[in-house]
Amino acid sequence: MKKFFFAIAIFLSSTVEASDEVTYDFSVGADFVSTYVWRGSYQAGTSIQPAMELNIGGFSAGAWGSVDIAGLGYKEVDLMASYSFQNFTTGLTNYWVGGEGNYNYFGFSNITIHLLEVNFLYSFDRFPLTLEWNTMFAGDEMYTKYPDNGKLKKAFPTYLEATYALQVKEVHLDVALGVSPWKSSTMYNRFDEGGRNDGFSVINIAMTASKEIKISDRYSLTFFGQLILNPAKEDVFFVCGIKF
């Protein structure tokens, strides 16, 4: 883990030195959501989700978190770094879901509550379509392995998503289709007492409608609603929220 952050620091310094006209940008914000649903699966109830991001040229580094406002113990802090070139973005994400009172953030070992994921994203120029590939390659064994004939095998949980964006008057619509291409424990696929462990599964069919409300010349809020279906788990959600 220390090597991971050290590599990010080296890359950032080399990026800054490589150009005399590097653009800088820093953003901070937060979402308020009625339910925290991630990739088609329930995570927590009503939550506050702060975020901040630093952009230097094509390089971005940021942090994102989530905590349930009922104080039921859900706490997530994610760190991410990425590099964008033309229509392509590649990055790394470090997920940490420890819960309030679990003082083990710096417990980096072969089996850890940190989950490391590699991310690839491609956006088309003339077509409002974005494609994603996300694969976890290190972290908690309960997510990186699954039972098969009494043996444990690495699952490398993978999530693929295609998102189509369109505008309907003042409302922005995103329609997403997310799938798990192979068995990956219960993170994406359902594993029940009967031994069912799906392979390829459609886990996220989502439509998100959002509208920006102008408060002043310098400030605005975005209201959004999401209808989410998870066919693999036979689950459904309707989420609303505000982006500050």
C-alpha positions in Angstrom: 0.0 0.0 0.0 2.8 2.4 0.9 4.4 1.6 -2.5 1.1 2.5 -4.2 1.0 6.0 -2.7 4.7 6.5 -3.3 4.2 5.7 -7.0 1.3 8.3 -7.1 3.6 10.9 -5.6 6.4 10.2 -8.2 3.9 10.3 -11.1 2.4 13.6 -9.9 5.8 15.3 -9.6 6.9 14.0 -13.0 3.7 15.3 -14.5 4.2 18.8 -13.1 7.8 19.0 -14.3 6.9 17.7 -17.8 5.0 20.9 -18.7 5.4 24.6 -18.1 1.7 25.2 -18.8 0.0 22.7 -16.5 -3.5 23.7 -15.5 -4.6 23.3 -11.8 -8.1 22.8 -10.5 -9.4 21.8 -7.1 -13.0 20.9 -6.3 -15.0 20.0 -3.2 -18.6 19.0 -2.8 -21.1 16.6 -1.2 -24.1 14.5 -2.0 -27.1 13.9 0.2 -28.8 10.6 -0.8 -32.0 8.9 0.6 -30.3 5.5 0.2 -26.7 4.5 -0.6 -26.8 2.0 -3.5 -23.5 1.0 -5.2 -23.5 -0.9 -8.4 -27.0 -2.2 -7.9 -26.5 -3.3 -4.2 -27.7 -1.7 -1.0 -24.9 -0.3 1.2 -26.6 2.0 3.8 -29.6 4.2 4.4 -29.8 7.9 4.2 -26.2 9.2 3.8 -23.9 12.2 3.4 -21.2 11.7 0.8 -18.4 14.3 0.7 -15.8 14.4 -2.1 -12.8 16.5 -3.1 -10.5 16.2 -6.1 -7.3 17.8 -7.4 -6.6 18.0 -11.1 -3.2 18.8 -12.6 -3.1 18.4 -16.3 -4.5 15.0 -17.2 -3.8 13.7 -13.6 -6.5 13.6 -10.9 -6.3 12.5 -7.3 -9.2 12.7 -4.8 -11.1 11.3 -1.9 -14.7 10.2 -1.5 -16.6 9.2 1.6 -20.0 8.1 2.9 -21.5 8.0 6.3 -25.1 7.1 7.3 -26.8 10.0 9.1 -28.6 7.6 11.5 -25.3 6.8 13.1 -25.6 3.1 12.5 -21.9 2.6 12.0 -21.4 2.6 8.2 -18.3 4.6 7.3 -16.5 4.5 4.0 -13.4 6.4 2.8 -12.1 5.9 -0.7 -9.0 7.3 -2.3 -8.5 7.4 -6.1 -6.0 8.5 -8.7 -6.4 8.5 -12.4 -4.8 9.8 -15.7 -6.8 10.9 -18.7 -5.6 11.0 -22.3 -8.0 12.1 -25.0 -11.1 9.8 -24.6 -9.4 7.3 -22.3 -9.0 7.3 -18.5 -7.2 4.7 -16.4 -6.9 4.8 -12.6 -6.7 3.0 -9.3 -9.2 3.1 -6.4 -8.6 2.2 -2.8 -11.9 1.3 -1.0 -12.1 1.2 2.8 -15.3 0.3 4.5 -14.4 -0.1 8.2 -17.3 1.1 10.1 -17.3 3.5 13.1 -15.1 2.2 15.9 -12.9 -0.1 13.7 -9.6 1.6 14.2 -7.6 -0.4 11.7 -7.2 1.9 8.7 -3.4 1.5 8.6 -3.5 -2.3 9.0 -2.0 -3.1 5.6 -1.4 -6.8 5.2 -2.1 -9.6 2.7 -5.6 -9.9 4.1 -7.0 -6.4 4.6 -10.2 -4.5 4.7 -8.7 -2.2 2.0 -9.8 -3.2 -1.5 -7.7 -2.2 -4.5 -9.4 -1.8 -7.9 -8.1 -0.9 -11.4 -10.4 1.2 -13.5 -10.6 1.8 -17.3 -13.0 4.2 -18.9 -13.6 5.2 -22.5 -15.9 8.0 -23.8 -16.9 8.3 -27.4 -16.7 11.6 -29.3 -19.8 11.7 -31.5 -21.9 9.3 -29.4 -22.9 10.0 -25.8 -21.8 6.6 -24.6 -19.3 5.8 -21.9 -17.8 2.3 -21.2 -16.2 1.2 -17.9 -14.2 -1.8 -16.8 -13.4 -2.2 -13.1 -11.6 -5.1 -11.5 -10.6 -5.7 -7.9 -7.2 -7.4 -7.6 -6.3 -7.1 -3.9 -8.0 -6.9 -0.5 -10.4 -8.7 1.8 -10.6 -12.4 1.1 -14.4 -12.4 1.4 -14.5 -10.4 -1.7 -11.6 -11.7 -3.7 -12.4 -15.4 -3.3 -15.5 -17.6 -3.7 -16.2 -21.2 -2.8 -16.2 -23.8 -5.6 -16.4 -27.5 -4.8 -15.2 -26.9 -1.3 -12.1 -24.9 -2.4 -11.4 -21.2 -2.4 -10.4 -19.5 -5.6 -9.6 -15.9 -6.4 -12.5 -14.2 -8.0 -11.2 -10.8 -9.1 -14.6 -9.1 -8.8 -15.3 -7.2 -12.0 -17.9 -4.7 -12.9 -18.6 -3.6 -16.5 -20.9 -0.7 -17.2 -22.2 1.2 -20.3 -23.8 4.6 -19.7 -25.8 6.5 -22.3 -26.5 10.2 -21.7 -29.2 12.4 -23.2 -30.9 15.7 -22.5 -34.7 16.2 -22.3 -35.3 19.9 -22.1 -33.8 21.0 -18.8 -33.4 17.4 -17.4 -30.3 15.4 -17.9 -30.8 11.6 -18.2 -28.3 8.8 -17.8 -29.3 5.2 -18.6 -26.8 2.6 -17.3 -26.4 -1.1 -17.7 -24.0 -2.9 -15.4 -22.9 -6.5 -15.4 -20.7 -8.9 -13.5 -19.0 -11.1 -16.1 -18.1 -14.0 -13.8 -18.5 -15.5 -10.3 -17.4 -13.1 -7.6 -18.8 -14.2 -4.2 -21.8 -12.2 -3.0 -20.3 -8.8 -3.8 -22.1 -8.8 -7.2 -23.6 -12.3 -7.6 -26.1 -14.0 -5.4 -24.9 -17.0 -3.4 -27.8 -18.7 -1.4 -28.1 -21.7 0.8 -28.9 -23.9 -2.2 -25.4 -23.2 -3.6 -26.5 -20.9 -6.4 -23.5 -18.8 -7.4 -24.3 -17.0 -10.7 -21.7 -16.4 -13.4 -22.5 -13.7 -15.8 -25.2 -11.5 -14.2 -27.0 -8.3 -14.9 -26.7 -6.5 -11.6 -27.5 -2.8 -12.3 -30.1 -1.3 -14.6 -30.4 2.3 -13.7 -32.0 5.5 -15.0 -30.9 8.8 -13.4 -32.7 12.0 -14.0 -31.0 15.2 -12.7 -31.8 18.9 -12.9 -29.7 21.9 -11.9 -31.4 24.6 -9.8 -29.6 28.0 -9.9 -29.4 29.6 -6.4 -27.3 32.6 -7.4 -24.8 33.7 -10.1 -22.1 31.6 -8.4 -24.0 28.7 -6.8 -26.4 26.1 -7.8 -27.8 22.7 -6.6 -28.5 19.6 -8.6 -31.5 17.5 -7.7 -31.6 13.9 -8.9 -33.7 10.7 -8.8 -32.6 7.2 -9.6 -34.6 4.1 -10.4 -32.3 1.0 -10.0 -33.0 -2.6 -10.8 -30.8 -5.5 -9.8 -32.1 -8.6 -11.7 -29.4 -10.9 -10.2 -30.6 -10.2 -6.7 -34.2 -9.5 -7.7 -34.0 -6.2 -5.9 -35.2 -2.6 -6.8 -34.5 0.8 -5.4 -35.7 4.4 -5.9 -33.2 6.9 -4.7 -33.4 10.7 -4.6 -30.7 13.1 -3.7 -29.1 16.6 -3.8 -25.6 17.5 -5.1 -24.1 20.5 -3.2 
